[in-house]
Amino acid sequence: MNAAQLLQDSLSPNQAARESATQQLEAAARDNFHGYLHTLATELANESQSIDVRYAAGLAFKNGISARDSVNQPALSERWLSLPESATTPLKQSALSTLASPQNRAGSVAAQCVAAIAAIELPADKWPELIPSLLEFGGNQENQNLRVNTLQTVGYICQVISPEILAARSNEILTAVVQGARKEEPSHEVQHAAIAALLNSLEFVRDNFEREGERNYIMQVVCEATQSPSIPVQVGAFECLVKIMALYYEKMDFYMERALFGALAYGESPEVESKGFAKAALPDILPVLLELLSQQDEDDDEDDWTKSMAAAVCLELLAQNVGDDIVQPVVPFVEAGITQPDWQRREAAVMAFGSILDGPDATTLAPLVTQALGALIGMMQSDPSLQVRDTVAWTLSKITDHMLEVIDPSVHLRNLITALVIGLNASPRTCNSCCSALNNLVSQISQPTDLLSDELQTSAMSEYYSGILKELMPIAERPSNHANSRSAAYQTIATFLAASANDTLPVVQEVAVAMLARQEALMAMHNQLVGMDDRNNWNDMQVNICVVIQSFIRRSPALAAPFADRIMTNLLQLISTSGKHSGILEDAFATVGALAGALEAGFNKYMEAFAPFLFTALGSYEDWQVAQAAVYVASDIARAINDSLTPYAERLMVALIELLRSPVVQRQVKPNAITTIGEVALAVGGGFRPYLDTTMTILSQAGSTAAAPGDESMIEFVQTMRESIVDAFIGIMNGLKDSGDVSAMQPYVSGIMGFLKTCWADDYRSEGFCTASLGLIGDFGDAYKANIRDDLMQNWVQDAIAYGRQRTASKQARTNAAYAQQAIKNLSK
């Protein structure tokens, strides 16, 4: 292959050329992995090659051994490690040598390649000479590019490798990094790379932070870097301070005391969770932030990150942190600025007010919000400045979110809604905020007064439904989605449909029918789409329409039922034309699931047409969102059609089991697939028996998944898996029981009880697991009685029941614990 040409084409703006090149490169990787990497490494190291080709080669090399997620990484690591050392050594040497390239982009991508190799080899106790080599490179004062790229490499390695693997060399690494970050470093490029490396290494230098002298030196270097004349160095240094504060907060008293002018001289001894740094700094920080709020420019692009925007975010965070203490010093700024002729001052005053609404106690803010509400509504309708009206709309969205109780429907609602509807047709960003405020109003005001009833006959919002939806519909039909305004309109329509009272149902049905017509019109345009922008626009509108139709179906299954054929016809056509667009498939499948729930047994007539799409999606391991959507809709259908699922059960079980066995699909799909197996079992009852043995083997394997201490994401995943496994056991048990075949489950009870015992001994066990497992224990006792006496009379079972009967346990946990206890008492009867 002509590698240089393919790499050049892989960057081409021409989609056909780009896709062809990518496919040929992927084929080369499959056919001869070592040869592929060797070619890429050669192009990367070739100083006479164009920089674009070199960069593309480096990126392809890195992507060939480094996955974007942990699920796919083991296969790539194994492929690399299967290469002989005689093959990998030259590749490593080539990547290392490229760190010294005079072309910055080549050296930078080589740093990524070295880190990707290190992430595989260092945990496998390979490449012991790497860190010494990098430390030597970092000290080379003759080659600035080599030092910069080496520090980048160190930073990347620290980012992707567990701290314990580098623990033995952490002091040397830290020394090299801090040396480059000092203010005495003559090269700002080196200092910036060192600061970035320090940021990534902070988690594995905990031992150094425990030692006061070393901690002081690190803090001195970082603080001095915040005063660097180089803006990138300053930014990196402040990022380091943020991360240091998050990681080593308990060590920060000494430094913050000096930084905040004696901040801890309050005579308080705060707990570890808060040392009151922000509250103590408020008198010094707040005036600066308020002044920065006023430094807007009429020509500021709304997508740019400006000083005033940063100040507003900081003010919000301060309000959340210090609570009521933020109110008194901000109110004078608001009162003084809101009537100023200068639009910047008015806008800053409104922004300040909106920024402090989340944090202080509602009773502290209520009088201020009540007093300000009329003025804000007036500004929304008549202020001459678009920027001010935009910020007023945002502030009203905050008030309706956090302070809705101060809005008296008989006093404020009509004027507020009038102002928000006017704002819908202002700038796209104002429209977005007004949609948010309307969302908040309808979702919070339209609640049943009788908590025992799901029906709401009327609400304070009912009289406005027709007018608001009439204004939203054309916005949802706009050809562009600037500032997300079109999507916001669709979301608001969906919320209004979901929250509708009975007296608005005719309007709701009218909107839903209009949405179906819009969906059909879009479908007719499918073959006329030209270019990616058209396609993306079409996809976005179809997704949003699905969301609205879901709301309609769920709000009133009876109203939706007469339109079921039309809805399903549209969805089947949409799914068949969507290709591999996961967003469309996710929402189309969710809408199918909603329709199944509404029609229940009546959905069976659509199964023959829908099943091929379902099974294709269940096999979409690479596109996990599609697989996830298919798993969800399979559950919805199983619950809806019950034993009518039997003709599809075998193929469905095969698909779910293959998905669980797949090493490719993202792990978050698997707990839901396990829950769906339980739903299938419950639906088909005795028809599940042919799959029982295979299912139990799969669930046993899934139940053995463990998490390393400290791995929070994996711990959470394991708990989710365990909840799903128990749900599946319950579904299988009850499905067999309902069909009179409960004895089929008995041989597995001892193994299941052993699994439950292990889970109950885990301090991280979830409340969901505890509640469900107590119900399962009760089911076992009720079904098998004395036949499983030995399993039920173990001490851990009584401990679990006692836990579930605590006063602090949830109502369902207490109910299930009492059920389990009674089942055990009945063993002797």
SEZA-194222 format. One record per residue (C-alpha): residue in one letter; y, z negated, x. Coordinates in steps of 0.1 Angstrom, whole numbers, plus 5000, padded with zeros to 4 digits. Example, Ala and Ser with C-alpha at 12.3 -4.5 7.8 and 13.67 -1.06 7.14 Angstrom:
<nodes>
A495549225123S498949295137
</nodes>
This chain:
<nodes>
M500050005000N503650055010A504549695009A508249735016Q508649984988L506749774964L508749464973Q511949664969D510749794935S509849444924L513549374925S514649694907P516849684877N514549954862Q512049764841A509250024844A509550034882R509749654884E506649604862S504649864880A505449714914T504549364901Q501249484888Q500349654921L501249334941E499149124918A496249364922A496549344959A496548964958R493348974937D491549234959N492349104993F494148774993H494348725030G495449085037Y498149045009L499548725025H499448875060T501449175048L503948955031A504348725062T504749035084E507549175062L509248825060A509248795098N510449145104E514049125116S514549495113Q513649495076S516249475049I517049125038D516249195001V512749305011R512349005034Y513448765007A511148934981A508248905006G508848535011L509148464974A505848654967F504148464995K505348124981N504348224946G500948334958I500047974968S502447754947A502147734909R504947634886D502847364870S500147114881V497547274858N497347604877Q498047464912P494447344920A493047704918L495847834941S495247544965E491547614966R492047984972W494247905002L491947635016S488947875013L490648095040P489348035075E491647865100S491748175120A493448345090T495848075080T497147975115P498948305121L500448285086K501747935093Q503148035127S504848345112A506548135085L507647865110S509048125134T511148275106L512947945102A514948055133S515948395117P519648485121Q519548605085N520148295063R518248415032A515148495053G515148145069S515747985036V512848145018A510648075049A511447715044Q510047735009C506847905022V506347635049A506747365022A504347544999I501747555026A502447185036A501947084999I498347215001E497447125037L498946785044P497146615015A493946775028D494546615063K495346955078W498347085099P498946755117E501346935141L503747045113I506046735111P506346705150S507247075151L509847035125L511346735141E511546925174F513247225156G515746985140G516846865174N517547215187Q521247225192E521247585204N520247745170Q522247625140N520247835115L516947685128R518347335122V519647415087N516447585077T514347305092L516247045073Q515747245041T512047255048V511846885053G513746835020Y511347065002I508346895017C509646555006Q510146694971V506646824966I504446574985S503546214975P505345954996E502145795009I501146115026L504246115047A504445735051A503245735087R506145975098S508745845074N510845675100E511045985122I511846205093L514545975081T516045945116A516246325119V517746365084V520346095088Q521246225122G522146555107A524046395078R526446185100K530146255099E529946335136E527846635129P530046935139S528347185115H529047145078E526047365071V523747135090Q525346825074H524946975039A521247065046A520646715059I522246545029A520146765006A517046665026L518046305023L518346334986N514746454984S513446195008L514945884991E511845794972F509645765002V512045555024R511745245002D510545035032N513745135050F515945035021E514144695021R515544635056E519244535055G520344695087E518745035080R519945025044N523544955056Y523345245080I522045495053M524745375029Q527445415055V526345775063V526245865026C529545705018E531245875047A529846205036T531646165003Q534846195023S533846515041P536346805040S533347025029I532947034991P529147104992V528646805015Q530746584992V528746694961G525446634979A526646294990F527646184955E524246314942C522646094968L524645794956V523545864920K519845864930I520145564953M521745374924A518745474902L516145394928Y517545084945Y519944934919E518844584927K520044634963M523544754954D525444434948F526844414983Y528144774983M529444774948E531244444954R533344614980A533644944963L534844794930F537444554944G535544234940A533544354910L531144064910A533743794910Y533343754873G531543424876E528443574858S524943604871P523743914853E520043994849V518444264870E518644524843S522444524844K524844394871G527944484852F529244734878A530744974851K532444694832A533944544863A535244894874L536744984840P540344894848D540245114878I538145404865L539445444829P543145544837V541845814860L539445954834L542045954807E544446144829L541746394838L541046454801S544546604799Q544046854827Q542847144806D544047494810E544447744782D542548004801D539547774808D536247944799E534347734775D531147784795D532747654827W532347294839T535847164842K537446834853S538346744817M534846814805A533346604833A535746314825A534746324788V531046304797C531846014821L533845844793E530845874769L528545724794L530945434801A531245364763Q527445354761N527345114790V530144874783G530244884745D533144714728D535144664760I535945044761V537745034727Q540944834734P542145024765V541345364750V543045314716P546645324730F545945654747V544645794715E547545674694A550145794719G548546134724I547546244689T551146324677Q552346484710P553746834709D551746924740W548347054728Q546646924760R547746564751R546546594715E543246744725A542746474752A543446204726V540946344702M538346394729A538846034741F538345904706G535146114700S533746014734I533745634727L532045654693D528545604707G528345254724P530645004708D529444804678A529944994645T531944694631T534444724659L534945094654A534845104616P538545024610L539645264637V537445544623T538545484587Q542245494599A541745814619L539546004595G542446134573A544446244604L541446424619I540746604587G544346714585M544346834621M541147034614Q542947214587S546347274602D546647204639P548147514656S545947484686L542447634685Q541347394714V542447094694R540747204662D537547274683T537646914697V538446774662A535346944648W533246794677T534646454670L533946484632S530346574642K530146254662I531646044634T529146184609D526346114633H527245764644M529645624618L528645784585E528945454567V532745454570I532845784550D533445694513P532145994493S534645924465V537545914490H536746134520L533946374512R535746654494N538446684520L536046654548I533746924535T536747144529A537847104565L534347164578V533847484557I537247614570G536047544605L532847744600N534948064602A536947954632S535748004668P531948004674R532047674692T534047514663C531547664639N528747504659S530347154656C531047204619C527447294613S526346984632A528646764610L527346924578N523746874590N524546504595L526146464561V523446624541S520546464560Q521946114557I523646124523S520846304505Q518346024506P516345894476T517845564462D514345454452L512345414484L509145454464S510045804452D510246124471E512246284444L516046294445Q517546404412T521046444425S523246344454A526846324464M526346654482S524846844452E528146984439Y528947134473Y525647304479S526447644464G529747674482I528547554516L525447774516K527548074504E529748034535L526747984559M524748284548P527148554563I527448344595A523648354598E523848734596R526248784625P525149044650S525748794679N524948434686H527948334706A528047954714N524747934694S526847954662R524348184643S521347964652A523447654641A524147824608Y520447894602Q519547534612T522047394588I520747614560A517247484568T518447124567F520247184534L517047324519A514947034532A517346774519S518046924485A518146724453N516346854422D519646974407T520147214436L516747374435P517947694418V520347744447V517647664472Q515347934456E518148184456V518748134494A514948144501V514648484483A517648614502M515948504535L512748684526A514749004518R516548964551Q513248924569E511949244553A515149434563L514749324599M511049424599A512149774588M514449794618H511749704643N511150054654Q514850124659L515349844685V516849974717G516949764749M516249404757D519449274740D518449424706R514949294709N516148944718N518548944689W515849054665N513448794678D516048514675M516848604639Q513148614629V512548274645N515448124625I514348284593C510948134597V512447794601V514447834569I511347954550Q509347654563S511947424549F511747594515I508047574514R507847204524R510647104500S509047254470P505547394472A505647474435L508747684439A507247864469A503847934454P504948244433F506348394465A503248324486D501948684487R505348814498I505748534524M502248594539T502648964540N505948924559L504348674583L501248894590Q503549194597L505748974619I502848834639S501349184644T504649324657S505749034678G503549124708K503448824731H506748674722S505748304721G508848194702I508148414672L504448334672E505047964673D507347964643A505448224624F502248014628A504147704618T505247884586V501647984579G500647624583A503347514559L502247774534A498547654538G499647294531A501547414500L498747624485E495747414497A492547584484G494647884473F495347974509N491748084514K492448434501Y494548494532M492048384557E490248714563A493548884572F494948584592A491748474611P491948754638F495448654648L494448284649F491448344672T493448564695A496148304698L493648024705G492548224735S496148254749Y495548014778E498348154799D500848124771W500247754762Q502947744735V501048014715A497747834720Q499447504709A500847674677A497347814669V495847474673Y498347324649V497847594623A494147554625S494547184617D496847274587I494347524574A491347294578R493147024558A494147274532I490947474524N488347214533D484747344530S486047704525L486647694562T482847704568P482548084573Y485048054602A483847714616E481547844643R484048084658L486747824655M484647554672V483747794700A487447884705L488447514706I485747414730E486547704753L490147594752L489247244762R487147374791S489847604804P491347504837V494347734830V495847604797Q498447334800R497046994795Q499346894766V497447144744K494146964748P494746644728N495846844698A492747064702I490646754701T492346624669T491846964654I488046934660G488146624639E490046804612V487447084612A484546834611L486146654581A486646984563V483147134567G481246804564G477546844570G478247194582F479547044614R476046914625P475247224647Y478247154668L477746774671D475946754704T478246994722T481346824708M480146474718T479546604754I483046754755L484646434741S482746224766Q484146434794A487646414780G487346044776S486645994813T490046134823A491945874843A495445824856A496545704890P498645384890G502345474888D501745824876E503745774843S503246124829M499446114835I499245764820E500945894789F498646194788V495545984791Q496645754762T497446064741M493946194749R492345874739E494145864705S493046214698I489446144708V489345844684D490946064656A488146324663F485446064660I486945944627G487046304614I483446374624M482246034611N483846074577G482946444573L479246364579K479546054557D481046254528S478146504530G475546224530D474546304566V476046004584S472845914602A473546214625M476346024642Q474345704649P472745804682Y476245834697V477645504685S476745294716G478345544739I481545554717M481745174716G481445174754F484345424755L486445204732K485644894753T486945064784C490145174766W490844824752A490644684787D493444914798D496844744798Y498545074790R496645124758S498845264730E499445124696G498145444680F494845404699C494545034689T495145104652A492845404650S489945244670L489944934647G489545174618L486645354636I484945014643G485244934606D483745274597F480845214621G480144864606D480344994571A478045294577Y475345144600K475544774594A472744574612N471544884630I474444854654R474744474654D474644444692D477444694696L479644514671M479044154681Q480444194716N483343974726W485744254732V485444364696Q486544024684D489444034709A490444374696I490344254660A492443944669Y494944164686G495244384654R495644084632Q498643944651R501843904631T503644144655A501044424649S501944714626K500844694589Q498244964595A496844784625R496544464605T494844654576N492344824600A491644494618A490844324585Y488644614575A486744584608Q486344214604Q485044244569A482544514580I481244274607K480943984583N478844204560L476244264587S474243974576K474244064539
</nodes>
